[in-house]
Amino acid sequence: DVERGETSHSLPSLLPDGRHFLYLRYAGGSDSVDGVYVGDLGASPDEQSSALVLPSTVGVHYVPPAEDWPGYVLFLRDSTVMAQPFDDRTFQLTGTPVPIARDVGAAGRHAHFSASTNGAVTYWTGFGAANVEGQLTWLDRQGNVLGTSGDPGRFRSVRVSPDTTHAMLEVPDSPGGPGDLYLLAVARGVISQFTDHEGRDSDPVWSPDSRRVVFSSLRDRRYGLYEAEVDKPGSERLLLDGTDPIVPTDWSPDGAYVLYDRSTIERGRDIWALPMDGGNPFPVLETENEEGAAVFVAGGRAIAHMSASIGSGAEVWMRPFAPPGRDTLEGGAVQVSRGRAAAPFLFWNEGSSELVYLSGLAGARGGRGPGVVRPQLMSVRISADLTPGAPQARELPDTAALGGVTAFDLARDGRILASLAEDGGFESLLRVPIVVVLNWRSELPRR
């Protein structure tokens, strides 16, 4: 339902009658919409029930009745798996929720647990960027530690200002849930809250002079781009809003344009630009493919972006940037990457004329076994005539966030600011065992 700000319906769990099912509706962190609903295979989309069963931002599992026990819905509350009786005839929760597993993480809309009909529950503890505490750490181009800044925390994303004096951090309220933006003063190591709203404030991009940010936010069931002055928390003003999800990705070096992703049901994800002088937004790239995560390169003469077609992975492309009224540069689009890239990790360093992207699969399992891909930073030099060189591998630090979502950024001076897990980083997280609990209902009340 676009009017309610919904962006996805997912993760169905079939009920015993074979016709109804539980599923997740998500609207980007809206407490009035996000949650579990009952769907009906015999009803059309317009006829589906809008009655909320359970508030949630991640999927749930339904376990049918067995012997003397009722059916249960298993769901994640903060980092605890809860079990609550559910009447599959009235489609209502009954009784009191009971914790059955703790310290369980989530990635996106997926909670890291599963349940079978025979009384077994499996879960993965402490995994996922929103559930892993990391220390903000500066590293050089070779991945060597240079120092730390601020207190440890659970950081979903990191964006360093052009002058490297500050960084904007997205901090989730709970695993898989919405969050707010926090400001890190690098020299002092002080982290302070910058936004405070019901929905998710995310995806900040810095102005060229490091004095302002533009970020996305879902408020009153509408997606918006907001601008705020860094030294004046609460000074934000609305730039653009609508019912389609919009996410800013970069600010032009001359301050004139902000690139953003726009997602629609009809076209998928495309690249748009917003003039910062109050002009009308315009499409930069609209095709049948999924495009996004665009950044300005070569002083704003061109953009680099991710592009993915159905059945293939994302690749990095570069093309001239020609807003209305500006002559189009000679030359067309050229592919930059060789092999699958991982959106939305794409960075441009003006000083070194270097485009950096992450190869491999975001959230890949990593490790050293056959068929396993560990993400790797790749660097491509771009010449003055916008010709890309051959991709070269760069050292990649073991960031806590590579198990899920972004949690590192490249500064203008080539350093990396990353959230590093205190227990050893990416590969140590992969060694976290899967816990299996048998007959978890034995300690719960019978019906």
Secondary structure as a PSIPRED ss2 file (coil, helix, strand):
# PSIPRED VFORMAT (PSIPRED V4.0)

   1 D C   1.000  0.000  0.000
   2 V H   0.000  1.000  0.000
   3 E H   0.000  1.000  0.000
   4 R H   0.000  1.000  0.000
   5 G C   1.000  0.000  0.000
   6 E C   1.000  0.000  0.000
   7 T C   1.000  0.000  0.000
   8 S E   0.000  0.000  1.000
   9 H E   0.000  0.000  1.000
  10 S E   0.000  0.000  1.000
  11 L E   0.000  0.000  1.000
  12 P E   0.000  0.000  1.000
  13 S E   0.000  0.000  1.000
  14 L E   0.000  0.000  1.000
  15 L C   1.000  0.000  0.000
  16 P C   1.000  0.000  0.000
  17 D C   1.000  0.000  0.000
  18 G C   1.000  0.000  0.000
  19 R C   1.000  0.000  0.000
  20 H E   0.000  0.000  1.000
  21 F E   0.000  0.000  1.000
  22 L E   0.000  0.000  1.000
  23 Y E   0.000  0.000  1.000
  24 L E   0.000  0.000  1.000
  25 R E   0.000  0.000  1.000
  26 Y E   0.000  0.000  1.000
  27 A C   1.000  0.000  0.000
  28 G C   1.000  0.000  0.000
  29 G C   1.000  0.000  0.000
  30 S C   1.000  0.000  0.000
  31 D C   1.000  0.000  0.000
  32 S C   1.000  0.000  0.000
  33 V C   1.000  0.000  0.000
  34 D C   1.000  0.000  0.000
  35 G E   0.000  0.000  1.000
  36 V E   0.000  0.000  1.000
  37 Y E   0.000  0.000  1.000
  38 V E   0.000  0.000  1.000
  39 G E   0.000  0.000  1.000
  40 D E   0.000  0.000  1.000
  41 L C   1.000  0.000  0.000
  42 G C   1.000  0.000  0.000
  43 A C   1.000  0.000  0.000
  44 S C   1.000  0.000  0.000
  45 P H   0.000  1.000  0.000
  46 D H   0.000  1.000  0.000
  47 E H   0.000  1.000  0.000
  48 Q C   1.000  0.000  0.000
  49 S C   1.000  0.000  0.000
  50 S C   1.000  0.000  0.000
  51 A C   1.000  0.000  0.000
  52 L C   1.000  0.000  0.000
  53 V C   1.000  0.000  0.000
  54 L E   0.000  0.000  1.000
  55 P E   0.000  0.000  1.000
  56 S C   1.000  0.000  0.000
  57 T C   1.000  0.000  0.000
  58 V C   1.000  0.000  0.000
  59 G C   1.000  0.000  0.000
  60 V C   1.000  0.000  0.000
  61 H E   0.000  0.000  1.000
  62 Y E   0.000  0.000  1.000
  63 V E   0.000  0.000  1.000
  64 P C   1.000  0.000  0.000
  65 P C   1.000  0.000  0.000
  66 A E   0.000  0.000  1.000
  67 E C   1.000  0.000  0.000
  68 D C   1.000  0.000  0.000
  69 W E   0.000  0.000  1.000
  70 P C   1.000  0.000  0.000
  71 G C   1.000  0.000  0.000
  72 Y E   0.000  0.000  1.000
  73 V E   0.000  0.000  1.000
  74 L E   0.000  0.000  1.000
  75 F E   0.000  0.000  1.000
  76 L E   0.000  0.000  1.000
  77 R E   0.000  0.000  1.000
  78 D C   1.000  0.000  0.000
  79 S C   1.000  0.000  0.000
  80 T E   0.000  0.000  1.000
  81 V E   0.000  0.000  1.000
  82 M E   0.000  0.000  1.000
  83 A E   0.000  0.000  1.000
  84 Q E   0.000  0.000  1.000
  85 P E   0.000  0.000  1.000
  86 F E   0.000  0.000  1.000
  87 D E   0.000  0.000  1.000
  88 D C   1.000  0.000  0.000
  89 R C   1.000  0.000  0.000
  90 T C   1.000  0.000  0.000
  91 F C   1.000  0.000  0.000
  92 Q E   0.000  0.000  1.000
  93 L E   0.000  0.000  1.000
  94 T C   1.000  0.000  0.000
  95 G C   1.000  0.000  0.000
  96 T C   1.000  0.000  0.000
  97 P C   1.000  0.000  0.000
  98 V E   0.000  0.000  1.000
  99 P E   0.000  0.000  1.000
 100 I E   0.000  0.000  1.000
 101 A E   0.000  0.000  1.000
 102 R C   1.000  0.000  0.000
 103 D C   1.000  0.000  0.000
 104 V E   0.000  0.000  1.000
 105 G C   1.000  0.000  0.000
 106 A E   0.000  0.000  1.000
 107 A E   0.000  0.000  1.000
 108 G C   1.000  0.000  0.000
 109 R C   1.000  0.000  0.000
 110 H E   0.000  0.000  1.000
 111 A E   0.000  0.000  1.000
 112 H C   1.000  0.000  0.000
 113 F E   0.000  0.000  1.000
 114 S E   0.000  0.000  1.000
 115 A E   0.000  0.000  1.000
 116 S C   1.000  0.000  0.000
 117 T C   1.000  0.000  0.000
 118 N C   1.000  0.000  0.000
 119 G C   1.000  0.000  0.000
 120 A E   0.000  0.000  1.000
 121 V E   0.000  0.000  1.000
 122 T E   0.000  0.000  1.000
 123 Y E   0.000  0.000  1.000
 124 W E   0.000  0.000  1.000
 125 T E   0.000  0.000  1.000
 126 G C   1.000  0.000  0.000
 127 F C   1.000  0.000  0.000
 128 G C   1.000  0.000  0.000
 129 A H   0.000  1.000  0.000
 130 A H   0.000  1.000  0.000
 131 N H   0.000  1.000  0.000
 132 V C   1.000  0.000  0.000
 133 E C   1.000  0.000  0.000
 134 G E   0.000  0.000  1.000
 135 Q E   0.000  0.000  1.000
 136 L E   0.000  0.000  1.000
 137 T E   0.000  0.000  1.000
 138 W E   0.000  0.000  1.000
 139 L E   0.000  0.000  1.000
 140 D C   1.000  0.000  0.000
 141 R C   1.000  0.000  0.000
 142 Q C   1.000  0.000  0.000
 143 G C   1.000  0.000  0.000
 144 N C   1.000  0.000  0.000
 145 V E   0.000  0.000  1.000
 146 L E   0.000  0.000  1.000
 147 G E   0.000  0.000  1.000
 148 T E   0.000  0.000  1.000
 149 S C   1.000  0.000  0.000
 150 G C   1.000  0.000  0.000
 151 D C   1.000  0.000  0.000
 152 P C   1.000  0.000  0.000
 153 G E   0.000  0.000  1.000
 154 R C   1.000  0.000  0.000
 155 F C   1.000  0.000  0.000
 156 R C   1.000  0.000  0.000
 157 S E   0.000  0.000  1.000
 158 V E   0.000  0.000  1.000
 159 R E   0.000  0.000  1.000
 160 V E   0.000  0.000  1.000
 161 S C   1.000  0.000  0.000
 162 P C   1.000  0.000  0.000
 163 D C   1.000  0.000  0.000
 164 T C   1.000  0.000  0.000
 165 T C   1.000  0.000  0.000
 166 H E   0.000  0.000  1.000
 167 A E   0.000  0.000  1.000
 168 M E   0.000  0.000  1.000
 169 L E   0.000  0.000  1.000
 170 E E   0.000  0.000  1.000
 171 V E   0.000  0.000  1.000
 172 P E   0.000  0.000  1.000
 173 D C   1.000  0.000  0.000
 174 S C   1.000  0.000  0.000
 175 P C   1.000  0.000  0.000
 176 G C   1.000  0.000  0.000
 177 G C   1.000  0.000  0.000
 178 P C   1.000  0.000  0.000
 179 G E   0.000  0.000  1.000
 180 D E   0.000  0.000  1.000
 181 L E   0.000  0.000  1.000
 182 Y E   0.000  0.000  1.000
 183 L E   0.000  0.000  1.000
 184 L E   0.000  0.000  1.000
 185 A E   0.000  0.000  1.000
 186 V C   1.000  0.000  0.000
 187 A C   1.000  0.000  0.000
 188 R C   1.000  0.000  0.000
 189 G C   1.000  0.000  0.000
 190 V E   0.000  0.000  1.000
 191 I E   0.000  0.000  1.000
 192 S E   0.000  0.000  1.000
 193 Q E   0.000  0.000  1.000
 194 F C   1.000  0.000  0.000
 195 T C   1.000  0.000  0.000
 196 D C   1.000  0.000  0.000
 197 H C   1.000  0.000  0.000
 198 E C   1.000  0.000  0.000
 199 G C   1.000  0.000  0.000
 200 R C   1.000  0.000  0.000
 201 D E   0.000  0.000  1.000
 202 S E   0.000  0.000  1.000
 203 D E   0.000  0.000  1.000
 204 P E   0.000  0.000  1.000
 205 V E   0.000  0.000  1.000
 206 W E   0.000  0.000  1.000
 207 S C   1.000  0.000  0.000
 208 P C   1.000  0.000  0.000
 209 D C   1.000  0.000  0.000
 210 S C   1.000  0.000  0.000
 211 R C   1.000  0.000  0.000
 212 R E   0.000  0.000  1.000
 213 V E   0.000  0.000  1.000
 214 V E   0.000  0.000  1.000
 215 F E   0.000  0.000  1.000
 216 S E   0.000  0.000  1.000
 217 S E   0.000  0.000  1.000
 218 L E   0.000  0.000  1.000
 219 R E   0.000  0.000  1.000
 220 D C   1.000  0.000  0.000
 221 R C   1.000  0.000  0.000
 222 R E   0.000  0.000  1.000
 223 Y E   0.000  0.000  1.000
 224 G E   0.000  0.000  1.000
 225 L E   0.000  0.000  1.000
 226 Y E   0.000  0.000  1.000
 227 E E   0.000  0.000  1.000
 228 A E   0.000  0.000  1.000
 229 E E   0.000  0.000  1.000
 230 V C   1.000  0.000  0.000
 231 D C   1.000  0.000  0.000
 232 K C   1.000  0.000  0.000
 233 P C   1.000  0.000  0.000
 234 G C   1.000  0.000  0.000
 235 S C   1.000  0.000  0.000
 236 E C   1.000  0.000  0.000
 237 R E   0.000  0.000  1.000
 238 L E   0.000  0.000  1.000
 239 L E   0.000  0.000  1.000
 240 L E   0.000  0.000  1.000
 241 D E   0.000  0.000  1.000
 242 G E   0.000  0.000  1.000
 243 T C   1.000  0.000  0.000
 244 D C   1.000  0.000  0.000
 245 P C   1.000  0.000  0.000
 246 I E   0.000  0.000  1.000
 247 V E   0.000  0.000  1.000
 248 P E   0.000  0.000  1.000
 249 T E   0.000  0.000  1.000
 250 D E   0.000  0.000  1.000
 251 W E   0.000  0.000  1.000
 252 S C   1.000  0.000  0.000
 253 P C   1.000  0.000  0.000
 254 D C   1.000  0.000  0.000
 255 G C   1.000  0.000  0.000
 256 A C   1.000  0.000  0.000
 257 Y E   0.000  0.000  1.000
 258 V E   0.000  0.000  1.000
 259 L E   0.000  0.000  1.000
 260 Y E   0.000  0.000  1.000
 261 D E   0.000  0.000  1.000
 262 R E   0.000  0.000  1.000
 263 S E   0.000  0.000  1.000
 264 T E   0.000  0.000  1.000
 265 I C   1.000  0.000  0.000
 266 E C   1.000  0.000  0.000
 267 R C   1.000  0.000  0.000
 268 G E   0.000  0.000  1.000
 269 R E   0.000  0.000  1.000
 270 D E   0.000  0.000  1.000
 271 I E   0.000  0.000  1.000
 272 W E   0.000  0.000  1.000
 273 A E   0.000  0.000  1.000
 274 L E   0.000  0.000  1.000
 275 P E   0.000  0.000  1.000
 276 M C   1.000  0.000  0.000
 277 D C   1.000  0.000  0.000
 278 G C   1.000  0.000  0.000
 279 G C   1.000  0.000  0.000
 280 N C   1.000  0.000  0.000
 281 P C   1.000  0.000  0.000
 282 F E   0.000  0.000  1.000
 283 P E   0.000  0.000  1.000
 284 V E   0.000  0.000  1.000
 285 L E   0.000  0.000  1.000
 286 E C   1.000  0.000  0.000
 287 T C   1.000  0.000  0.000
 288 E C   1.000  0.000  0.000
 289 N C   1.000  0.000  0.000
 290 E E   0.000  0.000  1.000
 291 E E   0.000  0.000  1.000
 292 G E   0.000  0.000  1.000
 293 A E   0.000  0.000  1.000
 294 A E   0.000  0.000  1.000
 295 V E   0.000  0.000  1.000
 296 F E   0.000  0.000  1.000
 297 V E   0.000  0.000  1.000
 298 A H   0.000  1.000  0.000
 299 G H   0.000  1.000  0.000
 300 G H   0.000  1.000  0.000
 301 R C   1.000  0.000  0.000
 302 A E   0.000  0.000  1.000
 303 I E   0.000  0.000  1.000
 304 A E   0.000  0.000  1.000
 305 H E   0.000  0.000  1.000
 306 M E   0.000  0.000  1.000
 307 S E   0.000  0.000  1.000
 308 A E   0.000  0.000  1.000
 309 S C   1.000  0.000  0.000
 310 I C   1.000  0.000  0.000
 311 G C   1.000  0.000  0.000
 312 S C   1.000  0.000  0.000
 313 G C   1.000  0.000  0.000
 314 A E   0.000  0.000  1.000
 315 E E   0.000  0.000  1.000
 316 V E   0.000  0.000  1.000
 317 W E   0.000  0.000  1.000
 318 M E   0.000  0.000  1.000
 319 R E   0.000  0.000  1.000
 320 P E   0.000  0.000  1.000
 321 F C   1.000  0.000  0.000
 322 A C   1.000  0.000  0.000
 323 P C   1.000  0.000  0.000
 324 P C   1.000  0.000  0.000
 325 G C   1.000  0.000  0.000
 326 R C   1.000  0.000  0.000
 327 D C   1.000  0.000  0.000
 328 T C   1.000  0.000  0.000
 329 L C   1.000  0.000  0.000
 330 E C   1.000  0.000  0.000
 331 G C   1.000  0.000  0.000
 332 G C   1.000  0.000  0.000
 333 A C   1.000  0.000  0.000
 334 V E   0.000  0.000  1.000
 335 Q E   0.000  0.000  1.000
 336 V C   1.000  0.000  0.000
 337 S C   1.000  0.000  0.000
 338 R C   1.000  0.000  0.000
 339 G C   1.000  0.000  0.000
 340 R C   1.000  0.000  0.000
 341 A E   0.000  0.000  1.000
 342 A E   0.000  0.000  1.000
 343 A E   0.000  0.000  1.000
 344 P E   0.000  0.000  1.000
 345 F E   0.000  0.000  1.000
 346 L E   0.000  0.000  1.000
 347 F E   0.000  0.000  1.000
 348 W E   0.000  0.000  1.000
 349 N E   0.000  0.000  1.000
 350 E C   1.000  0.000  0.000
 351 G C   1.000  0.000  0.000
 352 S C   1.000  0.000  0.000
 353 S C   1.000  0.000  0.000
 354 E E   0.000  0.000  1.000
 355 L E   0.000  0.000  1.000
 356 V E   0.000  0.000  1.000
 357 Y E   0.000  0.000  1.000
 358 L E   0.000  0.000  1.000
 359 S E   0.000  0.000  1.000
 360 G C   1.000  0.000  0.000
 361 L C   1.000  0.000  0.000
 362 A C   1.000  0.000  0.000
 363 G C   1.000  0.000  0.000
 364 A C   1.000  0.000  0.000
 365 R C   1.000  0.000  0.000
 366 G C   1.000  0.000  0.000
 367 G C   1.000  0.000  0.000
 368 R C   1.000  0.000  0.000
 369 G C   1.000  0.000  0.000
 370 P C   1.000  0.000  0.000
 371 G C   1.000  0.000  0.000
 372 V C   1.000  0.000  0.000
 373 V C   1.000  0.000  0.000
 374 R C   1.000  0.000  0.000
 375 P C   1.000  0.000  0.000
 376 Q E   0.000  0.000  1.000
 377 L E   0.000  0.000  1.000
 378 M E   0.000  0.000  1.000
 379 S E   0.000  0.000  1.000
 380 V E   0.000  0.000  1.000
 381 R E   0.000  0.000  1.000
 382 I E   0.000  0.000  1.000
 383 S C   1.000  0.000  0.000
 384 A C   1.000  0.000  0.000
 385 D C   1.000  0.000  0.000
 386 L C   1.000  0.000  0.000
 387 T C   1.000  0.000  0.000
 388 P E   0.000  0.000  1.000
 389 G C   1.000  0.000  0.000
 390 A C   1.000  0.000  0.000
 391 P C   1.000  0.000  0.000
 392 Q E   0.000  0.000  1.000
 393 A E   0.000  0.000  1.000
 394 R E   0.000  0.000  1.000
 395 E C   1.000  0.000  0.000
 396 L C   1.000  0.000  0.000
 397 P C   1.000  0.000  0.000
 398 D C   1.000  0.000  0.000
 399 T C   1.000  0.000  0.000
 400 A H   0.000  1.000  0.000
 401 A H   0.000  1.000  0.000
 402 L H   0.000  1.000  0.000
 403 G H   0.000  1.000  0.000
 404 G C   1.000  0.000  0.000
 405 V C   1.000  0.000  0.000
 406 T C   1.000  0.000  0.000
 407 A C   1.000  0.000  0.000
 408 F E   0.000  0.000  1.000
 409 D E   0.000  0.000  1.000
 410 L E   0.000  0.000  1.000
 411 A C   1.000  0.000  0.000
 412 R C   1.000  0.000  0.000
 413 D C   1.000  0.000  0.000
 414 G C   1.000  0.000  0.000
 415 R C   1.000  0.000  0.000
 416 I E   0.000  0.000  1.000
 417 L E   0.000  0.000  1.000
 418 A E   0.000  0.000  1.000
 419 S E   0.000  0.000  1.000
 420 L E   0.000  0.000  1.000
 421 A E   0.000  0.000  1.000
 422 E C   1.000  0.000  0.000
 423 D C   1.000  0.000  0.000
 424 G C   1.000  0.000  0.000
 425 G C   1.000  0.000  0.000
 426 F H   0.000  1.000  0.000
 427 E H   0.000  1.000  0.000
 428 S H   0.000  1.000  0.000
 429 L H   0.000  1.000  0.000
 430 L H   0.000  1.000  0.000
 431 R C   1.000  0.000  0.000
 432 V C   1.000  0.000  0.000
 433 P C   1.000  0.000  0.000
 434 I E   0.000  0.000  1.000
 435 V E   0.000  0.000  1.000
 436 V E   0.000  0.000  1.000
 437 V E   0.000  0.000  1.000
 438 L E   0.000  0.000  1.000
 439 N C   1.000  0.000  0.000
 440 W H   0.000  1.000  0.000
 441 R H   0.000  1.000  0.000
 442 S H   0.000  1.000  0.000
 443 E H   0.000  1.000  0.000
 444 L C   1.000  0.000  0.000
 445 P C   1.000  0.000  0.000
 446 R C   1.000  0.000  0.000
 447 R C   1.000  0.000  0.000
